[in-house]
């Protein structure tokens, strides 16, 4: 049986303070639904980073960070040399239990943060422009497509996605990606390990 994908509007995300109290995050989707910051199996969120500082530690969690807008963020993880993330760079994966410090390049950034409980779930984040096929939805998992700019078809009737809106596909859902060069998006795959 096939179903239409679920649409998540940017304005409907759940806002909450960062675990370390240094800012605010907007939860896009988490499993189990409503789980707190110490109890999720996986979590997809966006945050506005407006000041330099340490990232929250999440024991037993793998994390991928993607800068969506702003000049960039230099991220020092576990004592290694900083890595610069900006809207043109690829997503960066790292253990969320490693000490991590961010330094803004020139003003605030907005990032996408994907976290999964190590050994229970996995995730992958890729840029998606419609030229490659959409990643396969893993059994027991999801694929979330986050619209970065412009508008794109949601795959659910005539509904369109705007910037920061998302479509969520579960196994068996059908979705026809938009034509190449029509979309700037990120595809997030989450599934059982």
N, C-alpha and C positions, 0 to 999 in steps of 0.2 A: 504494500500500500504506500502511496506517495502522499505527501502533504505539502502545504505551502510553508515557506520559512517564516520564522518569527521575526518581527521587526522591533528593534529597540531604539527609541528616540533619545537623542543626546540630552534633552531637557529632563528626561525621566530617571536618570541615574541616581543612585543613593549616595548622598554626600556624607562624609565622615572624616574625623580628624586622622592624620597620620598616626601610626603606632607610636612614633617618638614625639608626637605633639607639635612638630615643626611646620605643619601645613595642613592642607585638606586634599582629600582624594575623592573622586567620583567613581563609584563602583558601577561598572557596566553589567557584569554578570559574574556570579560566583556559584560554587557547588560545595556543599549543599546550600540552597537558597537561604539567605539571611544569616549565614554563618559569620561569626566574628572573626577578627584578624588573627586569632590564634587557633581557629577551628576549621578553616576552609580546606578542601581538597584541591581546589583550583580557583583562581580569581583573575579577572580581567578588569583593569581600572585605568583611569586617566588622572594625572595630577598636574597642577600648576606649580612649578618650582620657581620661587621668587627670591631665594637667598641661598648662599653657599651653606653647606652643612653636611652632617652625617645622614646616611640613609638608614631607615629602620632595619633592624636585624630580624630575620625570620628563620629560626632554626628548622632544618630539614626541608627547606623550600628551594626550588630552582626558579630563577627569575630571568626574564628577558625585558630589556628596556629599549624603547624606540622613541626618539625625539620627534614630535610632530610639528612644532613651530618654535620660533625663537632662534637666536644666533648660535646656540649650542651649549653643551654641558661637558666639562672635563670630569671624567669619572675615574677615581683611583680605587681599585678593588684589591683588598688583601695585601697592601703594601707594594703592589706592582706600579709601574709607571702609568700615569693617567692616560685614558683613552678618550678622544674627543668624539662626542655624538652630536649630530646636527640633523636637520630634516633630510639631507642628502645621503647620510650614512646609513648603513644597514643596522638592523636590530643587534643588540649586544646581549648575550646570555652569560649568566654568572650565578654562583651559589649565593642565595640571599642571606646565608648565615656568615658570609665573609664580611669583615669590616669594609665599609664602602663610604667614600666621601665625594660629594659633588661640588664642583666650582663652576659657576655660570661664566660663559664667555663674555657676554655683553647683554645683560638684562634677562628677564624671565623666559622660561621655556615651558611648553606643555609636553608631557610624555605619556606614552602608553606603556603600561606595566602589566606583564602577564606572569603569574606565579602558579606553580604546581607543587604538590607535596611529593618530594623525592621518593621513588620506589613504588608509588601508588598511581601517579599520573605523569604524562609527558606533555610537552607543548612545543610548537614551532610557530615562528612569526616570519612572514615573508611579505615583500611588496607584491601587490597584485594590480595589474593594469589591463587584464582581459586578454593579453596575447598568449599566455599559457593557460592551460586548463586549471580550474579550481582544484585545490587539494581535496583528496578523497576524505569523506567523513569516516573516522574510525568507529568500529563497533563500540557502543557505549560512550561515544564522545560527541564532539561538536566541531563545526567550523564556523567561525565568526568572521564576517567581512565588514570592516570598518571603512566607511566612506571618508576620505581625507579632504576632498575639495569638490566643488561643483555638486551636481545631482546625478544620481544613478538609479536605474530601476530596482525596486525592492524584490521583485519576483513574486509579489503578493498583489494580484490585481493591478490596478493602475498606480498604486502607491509608489512614491519616489523617496529615495534617501537623500538627505542633505548632509552637509559637513558634520562629521562625528556621529551620525546615525549609523546603525549597524543592522545587519541581517544575520540571523543565527540558523544554521542548518543542522539538523539531527539526522541520523541514519534514516534513509528512505525519503527525505525531503527532496524536492526538485527545485532547481534554480538555474536559470539561464543567465550566465554572466553577460554584462553589457559588452558592446563591441570594443575592440582595442582602441586606444586613444580617447575613449569617452570617460574613462574612470581613473582615478588615483585612489588606491585603497590599500589596506593591509589585510592579509588573510591570517587568521589565528586558528591553528589546529590544536585541540586538546583531546586526549584520550587516555584510557587506562594503560598503565605500564605493562 
